Amino acid sequence: MNFLIVVQDLRISGTSEGIVSRSFISYLKKAYPNAKIDLEYFKNYESNDLLQLLPVDSINEYIINRRINPLIIWINWIFWRVFKISLVEKSLVNKYRKYIKKIKHEKYDYVFIRSSGQGYETVLACYDLPILKKAIVNFHDPYPIFWDTGSDKTLSNLELYRLKQMWKIVQDARICISPAKLLSEDMEHLYGSNKKFFTLPHQFDNEVFEEIKSQAARKRKKNLVISYHGVVQLGRNLDILLDAYSQLITEHSSFLKDTEFILRIKGKHSKRLKLKYAECKNIVFLETIYFNESSYEQKMESDIQVILENCSPHSNILVGKAPFLASLEKAVIILSPPRSELRFIIDDDKYIASCTSKDEIKVKLKCLIDEGLMNKGQKYLPFNSYFSEENFRIRLNRILEHY
């Protein structure tokens, strides 16, 4: 059995797509240990991604310069207004397309196309190409970005242009998949497709990462550590959680003495948050670090992990860190809207609180802190076996049976 994977992010720096794409490759090999796996890897700059850790037979790497010729940008100003076609986006996508069209896809039994970020360049580059007819296309997030409820985009003609482009790709692709049940349902509806979007959840496999005892990891200074490592974006409400924690340590002297909240964050709200909570000694902001260092810190020096879903009326994506946190077997506090992918996955609601209710967050967080202080070292399985190799294999086989 021969697999081809077109992929856009295999970085080890800590990007969600880099983590889950590497883990997908590893789980695929474990599901089909005798299969041949080849990669076509598109990236934007030279980097050491430790590709030797991936269980593949060959890798072709391409460095794509995303800079657009200023002349094209100038011409696009007129061209878009007359023809409603974005030359800027076509120019960028064509940089990927010129390589993808040369791939000899005929020799493979299955072709997976994965993208990253908001651009979906590797997917859009397959528009009207023969490879699309046998491609399993992965939608990691809503596309166009306007349909992401955490986005501040408006419904512009450019977003409708993107929708039209992707609609044709959905019609022509062999199979479409996404990592979230709700996202699969929403994409089916958005694209008016009679083609089922299958759900293949994100994965995490530490075998494709270099595990190190990091000198950058912060040693705990309290008996119980709550931690959040990630980006504050797309409607994620970190303020309400920190406000709830601040009130808890004010109301309970033992929490003030025995707990701390460690954050390694980035995003446009980082500076504001650091200033807002600068006077609280139990809330500690640190610089972001590479994933292999961050994962070590969360594994060894943390007790309660935080997941922030998009705090709009619904969150239809599966956050990339969920399978990693599941592998730690630690307690989690999840802030979610009413319609949420993680509410679908988590059975015990002690781990989930409304992202708009400070009172509920305080109750849930207090219970987890009390339990953590009383039962140090206890293992937790909030996600049960949802991210297991077995569940991956079952779902993957179901997809390939429809190929």
C-alpha positions in Angstrom: 0.0 0.0 0.0 1.4 3.4 -1.0 0.5 6.7 0.6 1.3 10.2 -0.5 1.0 13.1 1.9 1.1 16.7 0.7 1.8 18.8 3.8 2.4 22.4 4.7 3.6 22.4 8.3 5.9 19.9 10.0 7.5 22.4 12.4 8.6 21.5 15.9 8.4 25.0 17.2 4.9 24.5 18.6 2.4 25.3 15.9 -0.7 23.3 16.3 -0.7 22.1 12.7 3.0 21.1 12.9 2.2 18.9 15.9 -0.9 17.2 14.6 0.5 16.7 11.0 3.6 15.0 12.4 1.5 12.9 14.7 -0.9 12.0 11.8 2.0 10.6 9.8 3.2 8.5 12.8 -0.3 7.1 13.5 -0.7 6.3 9.8 2.4 4.3 9.8 1.3 2.4 13.0 -2.0 1.7 11.4 -0.3 0.3 8.2 3.2 -0.7 9.3 4.1 -2.2 5.9 2.9 0.8 3.9 5.2 3.1 1.9 4.7 6.7 2.9 6.1 9.6 0.8 5.9 13.3 1.7 5.7 16.4 -0.4 6.6 19.2 2.2 5.9 22.8 1.4 7.4 25.4 3.8 8.1 29.2 3.7 11.7 29.3 4.9 14.7 27.0 5.6 14.3 25.3 8.9 15.4 22.2 10.8 12.2 20.3 11.4 13.8 17.0 12.6 12.3 15.2 9.6 14.5 12.2 10.4 12.1 11.4 13.2 9.2 10.8 10.8 8.5 7.2 9.8 8.4 7.9 6.0 10.2 6.5 3.0 11.0 9.8 1.2 10.6 13.5 1.6 10.7 16.2 -1.1 11.0 19.7 0.4 10.0 23.0 -1.3 10.6 26.5 0.1 7.9 28.8 -1.1 8.7 32.6 -1.2 5.4 34.1 -0.2 6.4 37.6 -1.3 4.2 38.9 -4.1 5.6 41.0 -7.0 4.6 44.6 -6.4 3.5 44.9 -10.0 1.0 42.1 -9.5 -0.3 43.9 -6.4 -0.8 47.1 -8.5 -2.4 45.3 -11.4 -4.7 43.4 -9.0 -6.2 46.7 -7.8 -7.8 47.1 -11.2 -8.2 43.4 -12.1 -10.2 42.6 -9.0 -12.6 45.4 -9.6 -13.2 44.4 -13.2 -13.1 40.5 -13.1 -13.6 39.7 -9.4 -10.5 37.5 -9.5 -7.7 38.0 -7.0 -4.4 38.0 -8.9 -2.6 38.3 -5.5 -4.0 35.0 -4.2 -3.7 33.3 -7.6 0.0 34.3 -7.7 0.7 32.8 -4.3 -1.3 29.6 -5.0 0.5 29.2 -8.3 3.8 29.0 -6.5 2.6 25.8 -4.9 0.7 24.6 -8.0 3.7 24.5 -10.2 5.2 21.8 -8.0 2.0 19.9 -7.2 1.1 19.5 -10.9 4.4 17.6 -11.4 3.7 15.0 -8.7 3.3 11.5 -10.1 0.2 10.7 -8.1 -0.8 7.8 -10.2 1.6 5.4 -8.4 -0.1 6.0 -5.0 -3.1 4.1 -3.7 -4.1 7.1 -1.4 -3.3 10.8 -1.4 -3.8 13.0 1.6 -3.6 16.8 1.2 -3.1 18.8 4.4 -2.7 22.5 4.7 -2.1 25.0 7.5 -3.1 28.5 8.7 -5.9 30.4 7.0 -4.7 30.3 3.4 -5.2 26.6 2.4 -2.6 27.1 -0.3 -1.8 23.5 -0.9 -5.5 22.6 -1.2 -6.3 25.6 -3.5 -3.3 24.7 -5.7 -5.0 21.4 -6.6 -7.9 23.3 -8.3 -8.7 21.4 -11.5 -5.6 19.2 -11.3 -5.9 15.4 -11.8 -4.5 14.7 -8.3 -7.6 16.1 -6.8 -9.7 13.2 -8.1 -7.9 10.8 -5.8 -7.2 13.2 -2.9 -8.4 13.0 0.7 -8.6 16.7 1.5 -8.3 17.8 5.2 -10.1 20.9 6.5 -8.3 21.8 9.7 -10.4 25.0 10.2 -13.4 26.6 8.6 -12.7 28.1 5.1 -13.0 30.9 4.2 -12.0 32.4 7.5 -15.2 34.5 7.6 -17.1 31.3 8.6 -14.9 30.9 11.7 -17.0 32.3 14.5 -13.9 33.6 16.2 -12.9 35.7 13.2 -13.5 39.4 12.8 -13.7 39.2 9.0 -16.7 40.6 7.2 -18.5 38.9 4.4 -16.7 40.6 1.5 -16.6 39.8 -2.2 -13.1 38.4 -1.6 -14.5 35.9 0.9 -17.2 34.9 -1.6 -14.5 34.4 -4.2 -12.6 32.1 -1.9 -15.8 30.2 -1.2 -16.5 29.7 -4.9 -12.9 28.4 -5.4 -13.2 25.9 -2.6 -16.7 24.8 -3.6 -15.2 23.4 -6.9 -12.5 21.7 -5.0 -14.9 20.0 -2.6 -17.0 18.8 -5.5 -13.9 17.3 -7.3 -12.1 15.8 -4.3 -12.3 12.1 -3.7 -13.0 12.5 0.0 -13.2 15.5 2.4 -12.3 15.1 6.1 -12.0 17.4 9.2 -10.7 16.8 12.7 -14.1 17.8 14.4 -17.6 16.3 14.1 -19.2 19.8 14.2 -16.8 21.2 11.6 -17.6 18.3 9.3 -21.3 18.9 9.7 -20.9 22.7 9.1 -18.6 22.3 6.1 -21.1 19.8 4.5 -23.8 22.4 5.0 -21.7 25.4 3.9 -20.7 23.8 0.6 -24.1 22.3 -0.1 -22.3 19.1 -0.6 -24.0 15.7 -1.0 -20.5 14.4 -0.2 -20.0 13.3 3.4 -17.3 15.0 5.3 -15.6 12.3 7.5 -14.2 13.1 10.9 -10.6 12.1 11.8 -9.6 13.7 15.1 -6.2 15.3 15.7 -3.5 13.0 17.1 -0.4 13.3 19.2 2.5 11.0 19.2 5.6 11.9 21.2 7.7 9.5 19.1 8.0 12.2 16.3 9.3 14.8 18.7 12.7 15.1 20.4 12.0 14.9 24.1 14.5 16.8 26.2 14.9 17.7 29.8 14.6 21.4 29.1 16.7 23.9 31.0 14.0 26.5 30.0 11.3 24.7 32.0 10.2 26.6 35.1 10.3 24.6 38.3 7.2 24.7 40.3 7.2 27.0 43.4 3.8 25.9 44.7 2.2 22.6 45.5 -0.3 22.9 42.6 0.3 24.5 39.2 -2.3 25.6 36.7 -0.9 26.3 33.2 -1.8 27.7 29.9 0.5 27.6 26.9 -0.8 29.0 23.7 -2.2 31.8 21.6 -4.9 34.2 22.8 -6.9 34.7 19.6 -10.2 33.9 17.8 -12.5 34.7 20.7 -10.6 32.8 23.4 -11.6 34.4 26.8 -8.6 34.2 29.1 -9.6 37.2 31.2 -12.6 35.5 32.7 -10.5 32.5 33.8 -7.8 34.7 35.4 -10.5 36.8 37.1 -12.1 33.7 38.5 -8.7 32.4 39.8 -7.9 35.8 41.3 -11.1 35.8 43.2 -10.5 32.2 44.4 -7.1 33.0 45.9 -8.6 36.0 47.6 -11.4 34.0 49.1 -9.3 30.9 50.0 -6.0 31.6 51.8 -4.9 28.0 51.2 -5.1 28.6 47.4 -3.0 31.7 47.8 -0.4 29.8 49.6 -0.4 26.5 47.6 -1.3 27.4 44.0 0.1 29.4 41.1 -1.1 30.0 37.5 1.7 29.9 34.9 1.1 31.3 31.4 3.2 31.2 28.3 1.1 33.1 25.7 1.4 35.0 22.5 -1.1 37.0 20.4 -2.4 40.5 20.3 -3.8 40.4 23.8 -0.6 39.3 25.5 0.7 42.7 26.5 -2.6 43.8 27.8 -3.0 40.7 29.9 0.4 41.0 31.4 -0.3 44.5 32.5 -3.7 43.7 33.8 -2.5 41.0 36.2 0.9 42.4 37.0 0.1 42.9 40.7 -1.0 39.3 41.2 2.0 37.4 42.4 0.3 34.0 41.9 -0.2 34.7 38.2 3.1 34.4 36.3 3.7 35.3 32.7 6.7 33.7 31.0 8.1 33.8 27.5 7.0 31.2 24.9 9.4 28.3 24.3 9.7 25.6 21.7 7.2 22.7 21.9 9.7 20.1 23.1 10.6 22.4 26.0 7.0 23.5 26.7 5.8 19.9 26.6 8.4 18.9 29.2 7.3 21.7 31.5 3.6 20.8 31.2 4.4 17.2 31.8 6.6 17.6 34.8 5.7 20.9 36.4 1.9 21.3 35.9 -1.2 19.8 37.5 -4.2 21.4 35.8 -4.1 22.3 32.1 -6.2 24.9 30.4 -8.1 24.7 27.1 -9.8 27.8 25.7 -12.3 27.3 23.0 -13.7 30.1 20.9 -16.1 31.9 23.1 -18.7 32.7 20.3 -22.1 31.0 20.4 -20.4 27.9 19.1 -16.9 26.4 18.5 -16.8 23.8 15.7 -13.1 23.2 15.7 -11.0 20.7 17.7 -8.1 22.6 19.3 -4.8 21.1 18.3 -3.5 20.8 21.8 -6.3 18.5 23.0 -4.6 15.2 22.1 -1.3 16.3 23.6 -3.0 17.3 26.8 -4.9 14.0 26.8 -1.5 12.2 26.7 -0.4 13.8 29.9 -3.3 12.2 31.9 -3.7 15.4 33.9 -6.8 17.4 34.9 -8.1 20.0 32.5 -10.3 23.0 32.8 -12.0 23.8 29.5 -13.8 27.1 28.8 -16.5 26.4 26.1 -19.5 27.9 24.4 -22.9 26.0 24.4 -22.2 24.3 21.1 -18.7 22.9 21.3 -16.6 20.1 19.9 -15.1 19.4 23.3 -18.5 19.2 25.0 -19.2 16.4 22.5 -16.0 14.6 23.4 -15.9 15.1 27.2 -18.2 12.9 29.3 -17.6 14.3 32.7 -18.7 18.0 32.9 -16.5 18.7 35.9 -13.8 19.6 33.4 -16.0 22.0 31.3 -17.3 25.5 32.2 -19.1 28.1 30.3 -16.7 30.6 28.8 -19.1 33.4 29.8 -19.9 32.4 33.4 -17.4 33.4 36.0 -19.4 31.8 38.7 -19.4 28.4 37.0 -15.7 28.7 36.2 -15.0 29.4 39.9 -17.0 26.3 41.0 -15.3 24.0 38.5 -11.8 25.3 39.1 -12.2 25.2 42.9 -13.3 21.5 42.7 -10.3 20.7 40.5 -7.9 22.5 42.8 -9.3 20.9 45.9 -9.0 17.5 44.3 -5.5 18.2 43.0 -4.2 19.3 46.4 -5.7 16.2 48.1 -4.6 13.6 45.6 -1.2 14.6 44.3 -0.1 12.6 41.3 -3.5 11.2 40.5 -4.0 10.3 36.8 -7.0 11.7 34.9 -8.6 10.6 31.7 -11.0 13.4 30.7 -10.9 12.4 27.0 -11.2 8.7 27.7 -9.9 6.8 24.6 -10.9 9.4 22.0 -7.4 10.1 20.9 -6.2 6.5 21.1 -4.4 4.7 18.2 -7.3 2.3 18.1 -9.9 5.0 17.5 -7.7 6.6 14.8 -7.3 3.2 13.1 -11.1 2.5 13.2 -11.9 6.0 11.8 -9.2 5.9 9.2 -10.4 2.5 7.9 -13.9 3.8 7.6 -12.6 6.6 5.4 -10.5 4.4 3.2 -13.4 2.0 2.7 -15.2 4.8 1.0 -12.2 5.7 -1.2 
